Amino acid sequence: MRRSGEALSSPHHAPGGAPPRSDRSDWATLRRLFPYLWDYKWRVLAALTFMIGAKVANVGVPVLLKNLVDTMTPKPGLPDMAQALLIVPIGLLLAYGLLRFSTSLFGELRELVFAKATEGAARRISLEVFRHLHALSLRFHLERQTGGMTRDIERGTRGVHSLISMSLYSIVPTIIELVLVLTILGVKFDALFVWITGAALVLYITFTVTVTEWRTQFRKTMNELDSVAQSRAVDSLLNYETVKYFNNEEFEAGRYDASLDRYRQAAIKSQRTLSMLNTGQQLLIAVSLVLMLWRATAGVVEGRMTLGDLVMVNAFMIQLYIPLNFLGVIYREIKQSLTDLDKMFVLMEKEREVRDAPGAQPLSHAEGAVRFEDVSFAYEAARPILKHVSFEIPPGKTVAVVGPSGSGKSTLARLMYRFYDVQDGRITIGGEDIRTVTQASVRQAIGIVPQDTVLFNDTVEYNIAYGRPNATREEVEGAAKAARIHDFIAATPKGYATMVGERGLKLSGGEKQRVAIARTLLKDPPIVIFDEATSALDSANERAIQSELKSAARNKTTLVIAHRLSTVIDAHEILVMESGVIVERGTHAALLERQGRYAQMWTMQQIEAAPVL
């Protein structure tokens, strides 16, 4: 849980944790994607081969159709029997059917072969993003907005599929078909056919790209407003109880509706510009078709071309303009996919604030003493949190840290876990500076029972076993018994298969704390941290859990961060912190005898705890 003054956002990061905008070009994004696909290079080459085969077969259909029409055209002077034989060109009909089938067959083979590459690349990118997000610092996760970030990741993953399918299945095949058609028209007929087709295509593509580029701003606005609406919805649902506490359902609905209304206005503007784009495209297609058919019809009248040639030209134009008719959509989707993919790559490239040193080795003396040696730390340079803090937790002993909120107590635990690195001084475990060893080994050596226990929306067994995922059912039950929660679990209808709800909301505060204790007992680390583990509980539950905490701390090197002094009277040493400085230290008895700050806090809490007559 973030405490006042202990986790302020950094000025370098965008509000809400949104990744910074990238200046990377579309080609740079494609180059970034290419290595993921090149891992499947043989599948890429095979897919390209099948794609070329499909387009050759597709272009062959109009050519064969021309021969079929010419063959069926009666010719003067031939006997009736010969004409009858020509009117039933069985071989041409079979070849026509075979080419049609080949077009579909090669297309399906291309998709079948390339599916593994597409899904493999998407899986690898998604996994890398997931791992990278877990590797980023706590600062990033305190600032991020879950809804917007998950939507960006979802769009980026979908963008991989869209980009590959649109380019490999639409753009590249259309280019191949265009080259083949222009070649046939130029060789078989006069150059004017090529010029009409080429000019129409240039105008069509220029118009489409220009208008689509202009429309991109509206699409970006739509996506940004969609992310805002999603972030607000997710944030509101995650804080369901707070919304209910303050009777603010209508307020939240109003905020969400305002976001949806802004999205609606952007979507309408986007649709208007899309209609303009489609109308312009259809006009260009209609004009070019009329010109081509006029030229072909004139050729038939003048005897330079046959009826089959006219049919072939018409079929070519239809085959070309059907995919081009979707060029605006395809180009827009490719641009959007590149934008979405780039957002995800920017997220992947976000620098880790805390990283392992080159050649770092695992922690080798986790059972040794924990030392803070002249440690200073600040979340922001202008506001220091810890100032030259030094203390030692001997092996198997318990040191407690007490003090008011904002004094820096919980920052000690975060620094031990290497959620942040110290700016001055050092923290050692068994004599090893934790910055010189791997983060994984440090965190493996530490177990924590936090103030606010957050559970996964899964079963009780899953949440306890999270301390050691490979633990057996017997070991999970043993940890639950040690934490004195087994009887409660066994009494529920589903036992260990009971779902705990979002963030564990189906359990009471005491039950969640016992699950957290069981999870830590199952992990069985040599170092244990209790970060105000009972401050959210009532006195009865606090006293009930104290024995489990003592059991969890037995023979462990333990750091107890507490607000209630009654929970730390048995500690081997108590540190009193104020404003990031240790102002007193000693045992409970020694500190009371000193009549200093600790004694004042003790007296005040005793008065607060006394029954009112």
C-alpha positions in Angstrom: 0.0 0.0 0.0 1.3 3.4 -0.9 1.9 5.7 2.1 2.0 9.4 2.2 5.3 10.8 1.1 6.8 7.3 0.3 5.9 6.7 -3.3 5.5 10.0 -5.2 5.4 9.8 -8.9 8.5 10.7 -10.9 8.4 13.9 -13.0 10.0 12.0 -16.0 7.0 9.8 -16.5 3.8 10.6 -18.3 0.7 10.9 -16.2 -1.1 7.7 -15.6 1.9 5.6 -16.5 1.2 5.9 -20.2 4.2 5.1 -22.4 5.8 8.0 -24.1 5.0 8.7 -27.7 7.4 7.2 -30.2 9.0 9.0 -33.1 9.8 5.7 -34.8 8.8 5.5 -38.5 6.6 2.7 -39.8 9.5 1.1 -41.5 11.4 1.1 -38.3 8.4 -0.7 -36.6 8.4 -3.2 -39.4 12.1 -3.8 -39.0 11.5 -4.3 -35.3 8.9 -7.0 -36.1 10.9 -8.7 -38.8 13.2 -10.8 -36.5 10.1 -12.4 -34.8 8.9 -13.6 -38.3 12.3 -14.5 -39.6 12.5 -17.3 -36.9 10.0 -19.0 -39.2 11.9 -18.1 -42.5 11.1 -21.4 -44.2 7.5 -21.0 -43.5 7.7 -17.4 -44.8 9.3 -18.5 -48.0 6.8 -21.4 -48.5 3.9 -19.0 -47.9 5.3 -16.6 -50.5 5.7 -19.5 -53.0 2.1 -20.5 -52.5 1.0 -16.9 -52.7 2.7 -16.5 -56.1 1.1 -19.8 -57.3 -2.3 -18.5 -56.2 -1.9 -15.3 -58.2 -0.6 -17.0 -61.3 -3.6 -19.3 -61.2 -5.9 -16.3 -60.6 -4.5 -14.4 -63.6 -4.7 -17.5 -65.7 -8.5 -17.6 -65.2 -9.3 -14.6 -67.4 -6.8 -15.8 -70.0 -8.5 -19.2 -70.1 -11.9 -17.5 -70.1 -10.8 -15.6 -73.2 -9.8 -18.8 -75.0 -13.1 -20.4 -74.0 -15.2 -17.5 -75.4 -13.1 -17.4 -78.6 -13.4 -21.2 -79.0 -17.2 -21.0 -78.5 -17.6 -18.2 -81.1 -19.0 -19.7 -84.3 -16.7 -19.2 -87.3 -18.1 -19.0 -90.8 -17.2 -21.8 -93.3 -16.8 -24.6 -90.7 -19.0 -27.7 -90.9 -21.7 -28.1 -88.3 -20.0 -31.0 -86.7 -16.7 -29.0 -86.2 -18.7 -26.2 -84.7 -20.5 -28.5 -82.4 -17.1 -29.9 -81.2 -15.8 -26.4 -80.7 -18.8 -25.4 -78.8 -18.1 -28.1 -76.2 -14.4 -27.5 -75.3 -14.3 -30.0 -72.4 -10.6 -29.6 -71.9 -10.9 -25.8 -71.5 -13.8 -26.2 -69.1 -11.8 -28.6 -67.0 -8.7 -26.4 -67.0 -10.9 -23.4 -66.0 -12.3 -25.3 -63.1 -8.8 -26.5 -62.1 -7.4 -23.0 -62.1 -10.3 -21.7 -60.0 -9.7 -24.6 -57.5 -5.9 -24.0 -57.6 -6.4 -20.3 -56.6 -8.3 -21.3 -53.5 -6.0 -24.3 -52.8 -2.8 -22.2 -52.9 -4.5 -19.5 -50.8 -5.5 -22.0 -48.1 -2.0 -23.6 -48.2 -0.4 -20.2 -47.8 -2.6 -19.5 -44.7 -2.0 -23.0 -43.3 1.7 -22.8 -43.6 2.0 -19.2 -42.3 -0.4 -19.6 -39.4 2.4 -21.0 -37.2 4.6 -18.1 -38.0 1.9 -15.5 -37.2 0.7 -17.1 -34.0 4.3 -17.8 -32.9 5.4 -14.2 -33.4 2.3 -12.9 -31.6 2.9 -15.3 -28.7 6.6 -14.4 -28.4 5.9 -10.7 -28.5 3.1 -11.0 -25.9 5.3 -13.1 -23.6 8.1 -10.6 -23.9 5.8 -7.7 -23.0 4.4 -9.6 -20.0 7.9 -10.5 -18.7 9.1 -7.0 -19.3 6.2 -5.5 -17.4 7.0 -7.7 -14.4 10.6 -6.6 -14.7 9.8 -2.9 -14.5 10.1 -1.0 -11.3 7.4 -0.4 -8.7 7.4 3.2 -9.7 6.1 2.3 -13.1 3.3 0.1 -11.7 2.3 2.8 -9.2 1.8 5.2 -12.0 0.2 3.1 -14.7 -3.5 2.8 -15.5 -4.4 -0.8 -15.8 -7.3 -0.5 -18.3 -5.4 1.7 -20.8 -2.2 -0.4 -20.6 -4.0 -3.7 -21.1 -6.0 -2.3 -24.0 -2.7 -1.1 -25.6 -1.2 -4.6 -25.2 -4.4 -6.2 -26.6 -4.3 -3.9 -29.6 -0.6 -4.5 -30.1 -1.0 -8.3 -30.1 -4.0 -8.0 -32.5 -1.9 -5.6 -34.6 0.6 -8.4 -35.3 -2.1 -10.6 -36.8 -3.7 -7.7 -38.7 -0.4 -6.5 -40.1 0.7 -9.9 -41.4 -2.7 -10.8 -42.8 -3.2 -7.4 -44.5 0.3 -7.3 -46.0 0.9 -10.9 -46.9 -2.7 -11.7 -47.8 -3.8 -8.5 -49.5 -1.0 -5.9 -50.4 1.7 -8.3 -51.7 -0.7 -10.5 -53.7 -2.3 -7.5 -55.3 1.1 -6.1 -56.3 2.0 -9.5 -57.9 -1.3 -9.7 -59.7 -0.9 -6.1 -60.9 2.5 -6.8 -62.4 1.2 -9.9 -64.2 -1.9 -8.2 -65.6 0.1 -5.1 -66.8 2.6 -7.4 -68.5 -0.1 -9.4 -70.3 -1.9 -6.2 -71.4 1.3 -4.6 -72.6 2.5 -7.7 -74.6 -0.9 -8.8 -76.0 -2.4 -5.4 -76.7 -1.2 -1.8 -77.3 0.4 0.3 -74.6 -2.6 2.5 -74.1 -4.2 -0.2 -72.0 -1.2 -0.2 -69.7 -1.3 3.6 -69.5 -5.0 3.8 -68.6 -4.6 1.1 -66.0 -1.4 2.5 -64.6 -2.7 6.1 -64.4 -6.0 4.9 -62.8 -4.0 2.9 -60.2 -1.7 5.8 -59.4 -4.6 8.2 -59.0 -6.5 5.6 -56.9 -3.6 4.8 -54.6 -2.6 8.5 -54.2 -6.1 9.5 -53.3 -6.5 6.6 -50.9 -3.2 7.1 -49.1 -3.7 10.9 -48.9 -7.2 10.8 -47.5 -6.3 7.8 -45.2 -3.3 9.7 -43.8 -5.6 12.7 -43.1 -8.1 10.4 -41.5 -5.5 8.8 -39.2 -5.8 11.6 -36.7 -9.4 10.8 -36.2 -8.6 7.1 -35.7 -5.9 8.0 -33.2 -8.3 10.2 -31.3 -10.9 7.4 -31.2 -8.3 5.0 -29.8 -7.1 7.4 -27.2 -10.7 8.1 -26.1 -11.4 4.4 -26.1 -8.4 3.8 -23.8 -9.6 6.6 -21.5 -13.1 5.1 -21.3 -11.6 1.6 -20.6 -9.3 2.9 -17.9 -12.1 4.7 -16.1 -14.4 1.6 -16.3 -11.7 -0.8 -15.0 -10.6 1.6 -12.3 -14.1 2.1 -11.1 -14.9 -1.6 -11.1 -11.6 -2.4 -9.2 -12.7 0.1 -6.6 -16.3 -1.2 -6.4 -16.4 -1.0 -2.7 -15.3 2.6 -2.6 -17.9 3.6 -5.1 -20.6 1.9 -2.9 -19.2 3.5 0.3 -19.8 7.0 -1.1 -22.9 6.2 -3.1 -21.2 7.4 -6.3 -22.6 5.0 -8.8 -24.2 7.8 -10.8 -21.1 9.9 -10.6 -19.0 7.0 -12.0 -21.7 6.3 -14.7 -21.6 10.0 -15.6 -17.8 10.0 -16.0 -17.9 6.9 -18.1 -20.8 8.3 -20.2 -18.8 11.5 -20.8 -15.9 9.4 -22.1 -18.2 7.3 -24.3 -19.8 10.5 -25.6 -16.4 11.9 -26.7 -15.6 8.6 -28.3 -19.0 8.7 -30.1 -18.3 12.1 -31.5 -14.9 11.0 -32.8 -16.4 7.8 -34.3 -19.0 9.8 -36.2 -16.4 12.2 -37.6 -14.3 9.1 -38.6 -17.3 7.6 -40.4 -18.0 10.7 -42.3 -14.4 10.9 -43.7 -14.6 7.1 -44.5 -17.8 7.7 -46.6 -15.9 10.4 -48.4 -13.0 8.1 -49.1 -15.2 5.3 -50.3 -17.2 7.6 -52.7 -14.0 9.0 -54.2 -12.6 5.5 -54.7 -15.7 4.2 -56.5 -15.7 7.2 -58.8 -12.1 6.5 -59.9 -12.8 2.8 -60.4 -15.9 3.6 -62.5 -14.1 6.1 -64.7 -11.1 3.7 -65.3 -13.4 0.8 -66.1 -15.4 2.8 -68.6 -12.2 3.9 -70.4 -10.8 0.4 -70.5 -14.0 -1.1 -71.8 -14.3 1.7 -74.3 -10.9 0.9 -75.6 -11.5 -2.8 -75.7 -14.9 -2.4 -77.4 -13.4 -0.2 -80.1 -10.8 -2.9 -80.7 -13.5 -5.5 -81.2 -15.4 -3.3 -83.6 -12.2 -2.5 -85.6 -11.3 -6.3 -85.7 -8.1 -5.9 -83.7 -9.5 -7.8 -80.7 -11.8 -10.7 -80.2 -14.8 -11.1 -77.9 -12.6 -13.2 -75.7 -10.1 -10.3 -75.4 -13.0 -8.0 -74.3 -14.1 -10.6 -71.7 -10.5 -11.0 -70.5 -9.9 -7.2 -70.1 -13.1 -6.9 -68.2 -12.2 -9.9 -66.0 -8.8 -8.5 -65.3 -10.2 -5.1 -64.2 -12.7 -6.8 -61.9 -10.0 -9.0 -60.4 -7.8 -6.0 -59.9 -10.3 -3.5 -58.5 -12.0 -5.9 -56.1 -8.9 -6.0 -53.8 -8.1 -2.3 -54.6 -11.7 -1.4 -53.5 -10.6 -2.4 -50.0 -7.2 -0.6 -50.2 -8.4 2.3 -48.0 -9.5 -0.2 -45.3 -6.4 -2.2 -45.7 -4.0 0.8 -45.6 -5.9 2.2 -42.6 -5.7 -1.1 -40.8 -2.0 -1.5 -41.6 -1.3 2.1 -40.4 -3.3 1.4 -37.2 -1.6 -1.9 -36.7 1.8 -0.3 -37.0 0.7 2.4 -34.5 -0.6 -0.2 -32.1 2.4 -2.4 -32.5 4.7 0.6 -32.0 3.0 1.4 -28.7 3.7 -2.1 -27.5 7.3 -1.9 -28.6 7.7 1.4 -26.8 6.4 -0.4 -23.7 8.9 -3.2 -24.2 11.7 -0.7 -24.6 10.9 1.2 -21.4 14.1 1.2 -19.3 14.2 -0.9 -16.2 14.9 1.3 -13.2 16.3 -1.7 -11.3 18.3 -4.3 -13.2 20.8 -7.0 -12.3 24.5 -6.0 -12.5 26.4 -7.6 -15.4 27.5 -11.1 -14.3 25.5 -11.0 -11.1 25.4 -14.3 -9.2 22.7 -15.7 -6.9 22.8 -14.7 -3.2 25.0 -17.3 -1.5 24.5 -16.5 2.2 20.7 -15.9 2.6 20.9 -17.0 6.3 23.3 -14.3 7.2 22.7 -11.0 8.9 20.7 -8.2 7.1 22.5 -4.8 7.4 21.5 -1.3 6.4 24.7 0.6 6.1 24.3 4.4 6.0 21.4 4.1 3.6 19.9 7.2 2.1 17.0 7.2 -0.4 14.5 9.5 -2.1 11.7 8.8 -4.5 12.3 12.3 -5.7 15.5 14.2 -5.2 13.7 17.2 -3.6 12.1 15.0 -0.9 14.4 12.5 0.9 12.7 9.6 2.6 15.6 7.9 4.4 18.6 9.8 5.8 21.8 7.8 6.7 19.9 4.8 8.2 22.1 2.1 9.7 21.0 -1.0 11.6 21.5 -4.8 11.7 19.2 -7.7 11.9 21.3 -10.6 13.3 20.5 -14.1 11.9 17.4 -15.6 13.5 16.6 -12.4 15.4 13.7 -9.9 15.1 14.1 -6.1 14.7 11.0 -3.9 14.8 10.7 -0.5 13.2 8.0 1.8 14.6 7.1 5.4 13.9 4.4 7.7 12.4 3.1 7.4 8.9 5.5 8.8 6.3 8.6 8.2 8.4 10.0 5.8 5.9 9.2 2.4 7.5 7.7 0.6 4.5 10.5 2.0 2.3 12.9 -0.3 4.2 11.0 -3.3 3.0 10.8 -2.0 -0.6 14.5 -1.4 -0.6 15.2 -4.9 0.8 13.1 -6.4 -2.1 15.0 -4.2 -4.6 11.8 -2.6 -5.8 14.1 0.5 -5.8 17.9 0.8 -5.4 19.4 3.0 -2.7 21.1 6.2 -3.7 23.7 6.2 -0.9 25.0 3.5 1.4 24.2 -0.1 0.9 22.0 -3.0 2.0 23.8 -6.4 2.6 22.5 -9.9 3.2 25.2 -12.3 4.6 27.8 -9.6 3.8 26.8 -9.4 0.1 25.5 -6.1 -1.3 22.1 -6.9 -2.8 22.8 -4.7 -5.8 25.6 -7.1 -6.8 23.5 -10.3 -6.8 20.5 -11.3 -8.8 17.1 -9.8 -7.9 15.5 -13.2 -8.2 17.7 -14.8 -5.5 17.2 -11.8 -3.1 13.4 -12.1 -3.5 13.5 -15.8 -3.1 15.2 -15.4 0.2 12.5 -13.0 1.6 8.9 -13.7 2.6 6.5 -10.9 3.4 3.1 -10.6 5.1 1.9 -7.1 3.9 -0.5 -4.8 5.5 -2.9 -5.0 2.5 -3.0 -8.6 1.4 -4.0 -8.8 -2.2 -5.1 -12.3 -3.4 -5.6 -13.6 -6.9 -9.2 -14.2 -8.1 -8.7 -17.9 -7.8 -9.0 -20.7 -5.2 -7.8 -20.6 -1.6 -5.4 -23.5 -2.5 -3.9 -21.5 -5.4 -3.3 -18.5 -3.3 -1.6 -20.4 -0.5 0.4 -22.5 -3.0 1.6 -19.2 -4.6 4.3 -19.2 -2.0 5.8 -22.3 -3.6 3.8 -23.2 -6.8 5.2 -26.8 -7.0 4.1 -27.6 -3.4 1.9 -30.7 -2.9 -1.6 -30.6 -1.5 -0.3 -32.0 1.8 2.2 -29.2 2.1 -0.4 -26.6 1.4 -2.7 -28.0 4.1 0.3 -28.1 6.5 0.9 -24.4 5.9 -2.8 -23.6 6.4 -2.8 -25.6 9.7 0.3 -23.7 10.9 -1.5 -20.4 10.0 -4.7 -21.7 11.8 -6.9 -21.3 8.8 -7.3 -25.0 7.8 -10.4 -25.5 9.9 -12.1 -22.5 8.3 -11.3 -23.7 4.8 -12.4 -27.2 5.5 -15.7 -25.9 6.8 -16.6 -24.2 3.5 -18.6 -26.1 1.0 -15.8 -26.3 -1.6 -12.9 -26.5 0.8 -9.6 -25.5 -0.7 -11.4 -25.0 -4.1 -13.3 -22.0 -2.7 -12.9 -18.9 -4.9 -11.7 -15.9 -2.9 -13.0 -13.3 -5.4 -11.3 -10.2 -6.9 -8.4 -9.2 -4.7 -9.7 -11.6 -2.1 -12.8 -9.6 -1.3 -14.8 -12.7 -0.4 -12.6 -13.2 2.7 -12.5 -11.1 5.8 -9.4 -9.1 6.8 -8.3 -11.8 9.3 -8.8 -14.6 6.8 -6.8 -12.8 4.2 -4.0 -12.2 6.6 -4.0 -15.9 7.6 -3.8 -16.9 3.9 -0.8 -14.5 3.6 0.9 -16.1 6.6 0.2 -19.6 5.2 1.7 -18.5 1.9 4.8 -17.2 3.6 5.1 -20.3 5.8 4.9 -22.5 2.7 7.7 -20.5 1.0 9.8 -21.0 4.1 12.3 -18.2 3.4 15.2 -17.4 5.8 14.2 -13.7 6.0 10.7 -12.6 6.8 9.1 -9.1 6.7 5.9 -8.2 8.5 4.8 -4.9 7.0 2.1 -3.6 9.4 0.6 -7.1 9.0 -2.1 -6.5 11.7 -2.8 -2.8 11.4 -5.9 -3.4 9.4 -7.4 -5.8 11.9 -9.4 -5.3 15.1 -7.9 -6.0 18.4 -9.4 -9.4 18.8 -8.2 -10.6 15.3 -4.8 -8.9 15.9 -4.3 -10.9 19.2 -5.4 -14.1 17.4 -3.0 -13.7 14.6 0.0 -12.7 16.8 0.8 -16.3 17.6 0.8 -17.2 13.9 3.2 -14.3 13.2 5.5 -15.5 16.0 5.4 -19.0 14.5 6.2 -17.7 11.1 9.1 -15.7 12.5 10.6 -18.5 14.6 14.3 -19.0 13.7 14.0 -16.4 10.9 15.8 -13.2 10.4 12.8 -10.9 10.8 12.0 -7.3 10.1 8.7 -6.1 11.7 7.2 -2.8 10.5 4.5 -1.8 12.9 2.3 1.1 14.1 0.9 -0.6 17.2 3.7 -1.0 19.7 1.9 -3.9 21.5 2.9 -6.1 18.5 6.6 -5.6 18.9 7.4 -5.8 22.6 9.2 -9.1 22.1 11.5 -7.8 19.4 15.3 -8.1 20.1 15.6 -4.5 19.1 13.1 -1.7 18.3 14.0 1.2 16.1 12.0 4.4 16.3 11.9 6.4 13.1 10.8 9.9 12.4 11.3 11.8 9.1 13.6 9.1 7.7 15.9 9.1 10.7 16.3 6.6 13.6 15.8 8.7 16.7 15.8 5.9 19.2 16.8 2.2 19.5 16.7 -0.5 22.1 14.5 -3.2 23.7 11.0 -2.4 24.8 12.0 -2.2 28.4 15.0 0.0 27.8 13.0 2.4 25.6 10.3 2.8 28.2 12.9 3.4 30.8 14.5 6.1 28.7 11.2 8.1 28.7 11.7 9.3 25.1 9.7 9.3 21.9 8.9 5.6 22.2 7.6 6.0 25.7 5.4 8.8 24.6 3.9 6.7 21.8 3.4 3.8 24.2 1.6 5.9 26.7 -0.6 7.4 24.0 -1.6 4.0 22.6 -2.3 2.7 26.1 -4.7 5.5 26.7 -6.4 5.0 23.4 -6.8 1.2 24.1 -8.2 1.8 27.6 -12.0 1.1 27.9 -14.2 4.1 28.2 -16.2 4.1 31.5 
